[in-house]
Structure formats: C-alpha cells, structure tokens
C-alpha cells in the first residue's frame, strides 16, 4: 500500500429517531442561530421539518428557513443562500435533504466567509480557507456528501458544473436515519445506486496502485448496493436493506475505499458533470450512461482489474462480460444506459465534448481525456 493520511472528523448519528438529536448537537457547538436549508416540501409533508424545528427550539436555537434547493444545485440559489445567511447573521448551516441540498450548504458555508463571489472558489481564483459550521440530516443516500469535504454546483449562467473540496467543508455532525428515505421515488433509488457505484469504481479502475484490501472493500460495497437495491425495488419498506444501502453510500466516498491507493482520477464524473450542466439530467442517471461507455474504452488499460471486477461482482470471467453484466443490471433496475434515454442526440456530442474539456482541466486529466477520447467514450453510449 502507498503511504496515506486518513482524516475524517465528521460524527455520524445513524438510525431511527436520530434526527431528534440535532438540537443538542448544535448546542454542543454553541450554535444560537442556524440557516435551515432544504429542497422540496416533502420534509414538511412528512413531519420532519416539525421534528427538527422542535429539537432546535428545545435548545433555544433560532432557525432561518431557506427552501427550494433543486436537484443539480445551482449557483444562483447558493448566492441567494449566502445573502440570507449574512442578512440574518447565522452562525451555522443545516442541510435537511439529499446530496444536492448538502452540496449547496457547503458552498453557502464557504461563501458566507469569503469576501468575493463564491464561484471564485470553484474556478480556482481563491481557496476555501474557512466555512461556517455545517450539519446534515439526510433524506436520500447517494452522494456521500455527509462524510466528505466536497461539493458540486452548476453555474446556471455559464453551464459549468464544478466542484470544491476542502477540510472546512466536512460536516460537524451528519444524521443518517434510513427511515427518512422511505419516500424516495423508484427513479431516484436506482439513480442513487448508479451514483454510489460510480464513486466506487473511479479509483478501483483508474488507480496506478490499488491494493487488495481497498479492492475488496469496493467489491463488497458494490455487491451490497446491488443486493439492497433489488430488495428495495421489491419492498420499499425493507428497513434492513434501506439501512445497508445508506451506509454503503456513506462509505463509498468518505476516503476509506481509496486509502492506500495512488494515481487515480474521476473521469466518469468529469464527463457526466457536463451532461448535468447542459441537459439537467439527474446525476446518477447520467453516470449509468457514462460508466459502461467509459469502461468499454478504458478496459484495455487495466485488464486484470476488469477481470477481477467481473469475477468478484458478477461471477463472470472476462472484463467484457463484467461490463456487459453491469450494463444489463442497470437496464434491469431501470436506470438509463444510453444517451437517447436522456434525450441527448448524436448532434449534441460536439457541445458536450467542448464542455467536458473545462471539467477535465479542473480534474487534472486533460492530457488523457482529449476531445477525441471524450468523443469516443460518448459514442460508446449512443
């Protein structure tokens, strides 16, 4: 294994009823006023907003409400949140929702303490040096944002989807109650499965050093996602499956699965971010299209690992069979596997390739993922 430093300061509260602890946790951090951010009105219809409000009030913590955050979170909404947080002089940000809400919260938390425009932090004009304390209650498991320091936001003016990552953006406390995720739609369940698998395979396949232990962790988590997704499609009320799915999503991107690995990159995310930015497709749906297409292009560059994946995840022998098995599983659960299912035509490819070049520069892989290579990957998805 390569030398590594593992750092993850986020406290996870996992299980039923844990959302009732949010007030005491904020009080432990001396929070007196919090910006409560959420997406849809589902948290009010299902009673979660009231539970959170009461927990905060019980500790004398004032809340400022900020709703309407959309899937594929946008910069204009982040700026609105920053202005509201400053106007009310809040001293923390609370995310109640899925990864899109939490990504927005991270950007807001950093932007409040930055003198310039928050987009500077995404394009490299400035670094995230500090952020307001942030907390999370999850209502959807997918992104792993609850236990990592990263966030992705789309600039809705320039159609650029970029990321930030910095230690101040680790949540102080994240509450993961699988019971709160039971209302997730069938579509977003399967998109979430695709998202988690994509997080796991990036380092697994691209790393120049990927020891046996992290490989086994990745394979175990993918198998767990496959098994629990199928269980939840059969019975959305299966709490055991829901809880294992949720914890797998957290572990997929909290730093554990690539500790000891080296030389890895995130080409699938670099390409998919352009699909989301240009066509507003759900992130997980875009990844289930991009990942098999990319695997077909990349397989010859790491054949042994692809054969390992085929054997240990799907019980087949060759790398080609493993790719086909993953794509067939995506088809089976109903997440897209070709661009046409996203409403994207062959005539759109040139614009996607151009947009991707901005992302691969930020991800540091532009020399490998030239326009010709990106075009080849995308054509595999037609």
C-alpha positions in Angstrom: 0.0 0.0 0.0 1.1 3.6 -0.6 1.6 6.0 2.3 -1.5 7.9 3.2 -3.2 10.2 5.7 -6.7 9.4 6.6 -8.7 12.3 8.1 -12.4 12.4 8.7 -13.8 14.4 11.5 -17.5 14.0 10.8 -19.6 12.4 13.5 -22.3 10.1 12.2 -25.5 9.5 14.1 -27.1 6.5 12.4 -30.5 5.0 12.9 -34.2 5.7 13.6 -35.1 8.8 15.5 -31.6 10.3 15.4 -33.0 13.5 13.8 -34.3 14.4 17.2 -30.7 14.9 18.4 -30.0 17.8 16.0 -30.7 20.5 18.6 -28.4 19.1 21.2 -25.6 18.6 18.7 -25.8 22.2 17.5 -25.9 23.4 21.1 -22.7 21.4 21.8 -21.1 23.6 19.2 -22.5 26.8 20.7 -24.8 27.5 17.8 -27.5 30.0 18.5 -29.0 30.7 15.0 -28.9 28.4 12.0 -29.9 28.6 8.4 -32.0 25.5 7.7 -31.8 24.6 4.1 -34.0 22.1 2.2 -35.3 21.1 -1.2 -38.9 20.1 -1.7 -41.8 20.4 0.7 -41.6 16.7 1.4 -39.8 17.4 4.7 -42.9 19.4 5.8 -45.5 16.9 4.5 -43.8 14.0 6.3 -43.3 15.9 9.5 -39.5 16.1 9.5 -39.5 19.9 9.5 -41.5 20.0 12.7 -39.3 17.4 14.4 -36.2 19.4 13.5 -37.8 22.8 14.5 -38.8 21.4 17.9 -35.4 19.9 18.5 -33.8 23.3 17.8 -36.3 25.2 19.8 -35.7 22.9 22.8 -32.1 24.2 22.9 -33.1 27.8 22.3 -31.7 27.8 18.7 -33.3 30.1 16.2 -33.8 28.9 12.7 -33.9 30.8 9.4 -35.7 28.9 6.7 -34.3 28.5 3.2 -36.1 26.1 0.9 -36.4 25.3 -2.8 -32.9 23.9 -3.5 -33.1 21.8 -6.7 -31.5 18.6 -7.8 -28.3 19.5 -9.6 -27.9 22.6 -7.3 -27.3 25.9 -9.0 -25.0 28.8 -8.2 -27.8 31.4 -8.2 -29.5 29.6 -5.3 -26.2 29.3 -3.5 -25.7 33.1 -3.8 -29.3 33.6 -2.5 -28.5 31.4 0.5 -25.3 33.3 1.2 -27.1 36.6 1.2 -29.8 35.3 3.5 -27.2 33.8 5.9 -25.4 37.1 6.1 -28.5 39.2 6.5 -29.6 37.1 9.5 -26.1 36.7 10.8 -26.5 32.9 11.3 -23.6 31.0 12.9 -24.2 27.6 11.2 -25.9 26.0 8.3 -28.1 22.9 8.5 -28.9 20.7 5.5 -32.1 18.7 5.6 -32.4 16.7 2.4 -30.2 14.8 0.0 -26.8 15.5 -1.6 -28.0 18.4 -3.7 -29.0 20.3 -0.5 -25.8 19.4 1.3 -23.7 20.5 -1.7 -25.5 23.8 -1.7 -25.0 24.1 2.1 -21.3 23.5 1.8 -21.0 26.2 -0.9 -23.1 28.6 1.3 -21.0 27.9 4.4 -17.8 28.7 2.5 -19.3 31.7 0.6 -20.5 33.5 3.7 -16.9 33.8 5.0 -15.4 34.7 1.6 -15.1 38.4 0.6 -15.5 37.8 -3.1 -18.0 35.8 -5.3 -18.4 32.2 -4.2 -17.8 31.0 -7.8 -14.2 32.1 -7.4 -13.7 29.1 -5.0 -14.9 26.7 -7.8 -12.7 28.1 -10.6 -9.5 28.3 -8.6 -9.3 32.0 -8.1 -9.4 31.5 -4.4 -9.2 28.6 -1.9 -11.7 27.6 0.8 -9.9 28.8 3.9 -12.8 28.7 6.3 -16.5 28.0 6.5 -19.4 28.3 8.9 -20.0 25.1 10.8 -22.3 22.8 8.9 -24.6 19.9 9.9 -26.8 17.5 7.9 -29.9 15.3 8.2 -30.1 13.0 5.2 -33.3 12.2 3.4 -31.7 10.4 0.5 -28.5 8.3 0.3 -26.3 8.7 -2.8 -23.6 11.3 -2.9 -21.7 10.6 0.3 -21.5 14.3 1.0 -22.5 13.6 4.6 -19.0 12.4 5.4 -16.7 14.2 3.0 -15.4 17.8 2.3 -16.6 18.1 -1.3 -19.5 19.8 -3.1 -20.6 20.2 -6.7 -22.6 23.2 -8.1 -23.7 24.2 -11.5 -23.2 27.8 -12.7 -26.6 28.3 -14.3 -25.3 31.3 -16.3 -22.3 29.6 -17.9 -23.5 26.0 -17.8 -20.4 24.8 -15.9 -20.6 22.2 -13.2 -17.5 22.4 -11.0 -16.5 21.2 -7.5 -14.8 22.4 -4.4 -13.1 20.3 -1.8 -11.5 21.5 1.5 -11.3 20.4 5.1 -13.5 23.1 6.5 -16.4 21.6 4.5 -16.6 18.4 6.5 -20.0 18.4 8.3 -19.6 18.5 12.1 -22.4 16.0 12.5 -24.5 14.1 9.9 -27.6 12.3 10.9 -28.4 9.2 8.7 -31.9 7.8 9.5 -32.8 5.3 6.8 -36.4 5.5 7.7 -36.4 9.1 6.4 -35.5 7.8 3.0 -38.5 5.5 2.5 -40.3 8.2 0.5 -37.6 8.3 -2.2 -39.1 7.6 -5.6 -38.2 4.4 -7.6 -36.3 6.5 -10.1 -34.2 8.2 -7.6 -33.4 5.0 -5.8 -31.9 3.5 -9.0 -30.1 6.7 -9.8 -28.7 6.7 -6.3 -27.4 3.1 -6.8 -25.7 4.2 -10.0 -24.1 7.2 -8.2 -22.7 5.1 -5.4 -21.3 2.5 -7.8 -19.6 5.3 -9.8 -18.0 6.7 -6.7 -16.5 3.2 -6.0 -15.2 2.3 -9.5 -13.3 5.6 -10.2 -10.3 4.7 -8.0 -10.8 1.0 -8.4 -10.2 1.1 -12.1 -8.0 4.2 -12.6 -5.5 3.9 -9.8 -1.9 3.0 -10.7 -1.7 1.4 -7.2 -4.8 -0.3 -5.8 -4.0 -2.9 -3.2 -6.2 -5.9 -2.5 -7.8 -4.5 0.7 -9.4 -1.4 -0.9 -10.4 -3.6 -3.9 -12.2 -5.9 -1.6 -13.9 -3.1 0.1 -15.1 -1.7 -3.2 -16.4 -5.0 -4.4 -18.2 -5.7 -1.1 -19.9 -2.3 -1.2 -20.9 -2.7 -4.9 -22.4 -6.1 -4.1 -24.2 -4.6 -1.1 -25.7 -1.8 -3.4 -26.8 -4.4 -5.9 -28.5 -6.6 -3.3 -30.1 -3.9 -1.4 -31.3 -2.0 -4.5 -33.1 -5.1 -5.7 -34.6 -5.7 -2.2 -35.9 -2.1 -2.0 -37.4 -2.3 -5.5 -39.3 -5.4 -4.3 -40.2 -3.9 -0.9 -39.5 -0.1 -0.3 -40.4 -0.6 3.4 -37.4 -3.1 3.9 -35.6 -1.1 6.7 -32.6 -3.5 6.8 -32.0 -3.1 3.1 -32.5 0.7 3.3 -30.0 1.0 6.2 -27.3 -1.1 4.5 -27.8 0.9 1.3 -27.5 4.1 3.2 -24.3 3.1 5.0 -22.8 1.8 1.8 -23.4 5.2 0.2 -21.6 6.9 3.0 -18.6 4.6 3.0 -18.3 4.8 -0.8 -16.9 8.4 -0.7 -15.6 9.1 2.8 -12.0 8.3 1.9 -11.9 4.7 3.2 -12.1 2.9 -0.1 -9.1 4.6 -1.7 -6.8 4.8 1.4 -3.5 3.2 0.3 -4.3 3.6 -3.4 -2.5 6.1 -5.7 -2.7 7.7 -9.1 -6.5 7.6 -9.5 -8.8 10.1 -11.2 -12.5 10.8 -11.7 -13.1 10.7 -15.5 -16.7 9.5 -15.3 -17.6 12.4 -13.1 -15.8 14.8 -15.3 -17.8 13.7 -18.3 -21.1 13.4 -16.5 -20.9 16.8 -15.0 -21.2 18.2 -18.5 -24.4 16.2 -19.1 -25.9 17.6 -16.0 -24.8 21.1 -16.7 -26.0 21.2 -20.3 -29.1 19.0 -20.1 -30.0 19.0 -16.4 -30.2 15.2 -16.3 -30.1 13.6 -12.8 -26.5 12.9 -11.8 -27.0 9.2 -11.2 -28.9 8.8 -14.5 -26.0 10.4 -16.3 -23.5 8.2 -14.6 -25.3 5.0 -15.5 -24.9 6.1 -19.1 -21.3 7.3 -18.9 -19.8 4.5 -16.8 -20.4 1.5 -19.1 -19.4 3.6 -22.1 -16.2 4.6 -20.4 -15.4 1.1 -19.2 -15.5 -0.1 -22.7 -12.9 2.5 -23.7 -10.7 2.1 -20.6 -10.8 -1.7 -20.1 -7.6 -2.5 -22.1 -5.6 -0.1 -19.9 -6.2 -2.2 -16.8 -7.4 -5.7 -17.9 -6.5 -7.5 -14.7 -8.7 -5.2 -12.6 -11.6 -5.5 -15.0 -11.3 -9.3 -14.8 -11.3 -9.1 -11.0 -14.4 -6.9 -11.1 -16.1 -9.4 -13.4 -15.4 -12.4 -11.2 -16.0 -10.8 -7.8 -19.0 -8.7 -8.5 -20.9 -10.6 -11.2 -19.4 -14.1 -11.2 -18.3 -14.0 -14.9 -14.8 -14.4 -16.3 -13.8 -11.7 -18.7 -13.7 -7.9 -18.4 -16.0 -7.6 -21.4 -18.6 -9.8 -19.6 -18.3 -7.8 -16.5 -19.0 -4.6 -18.3 -22.0 -6.2 -20.1 -23.3 -7.5 -16.7 -23.2 -4.1 -15.1 -25.0 -2.5 -18.1 -27.6 -5.3 -18.0 -28.1 -4.7 -14.3 -28.7 -1.0 -14.9 -31.2 -1.9 -17.6 -32.9 -4.4 -15.2 -33.4 -1.8 -12.5 -34.4 0.9 -14.9 -31.7 3.5 -14.9 -30.6 4.8 -18.3 -27.7 3.2 -20.2 -27.7 5.2 -23.5 -27.7 8.9 -24.3 -31.0 8.7 -26.2 -32.8 7.8 -22.9 -31.6 11.2 -21.6 -32.9 13.0 -24.7 -29.4 13.5 -26.0 -28.7 13.1 -29.7 -25.6 12.5 -31.7 -25.7 16.0 -32.9 -25.3 17.2 -29.3 -21.9 15.4 -28.8 -19.7 18.2 -30.0 -21.1 20.6 -27.5 -20.7 18.0 -24.7 -17.1 17.4 -25.7 -16.3 21.1 -25.6 -17.9 21.5 -22.1 -16.1 18.4 -20.8 -12.7 20.0 -21.6 -13.3 22.5 -18.8 -14.0 19.7 -16.4 -11.0 17.5 -17.3 -8.7 20.5 -16.8 -10.1 21.1 -13.3 -9.8 17.3 -12.5 -6.2 17.4 -13.8 -6.8 14.8 -16.5 -6.9 16.9 -19.7 -3.8 15.3 -21.2 -5.5 11.9 -21.2 -9.1 12.9 -21.9 -8.6 14.9 -25.1 -11.6 15.8 -27.2 -11.1 12.7 -29.4 -11.1 10.5 -26.4 -14.2 12.0 -24.9 -15.9 11.7 -28.2 -15.0 8.0 -28.4 -16.4 7.5 -24.9 -19.6 9.3 -25.7 -20.1 7.4 -29.0 -20.0 4.2 -26.9 -23.1 5.5 -25.2 -25.2 6.2 -28.3 
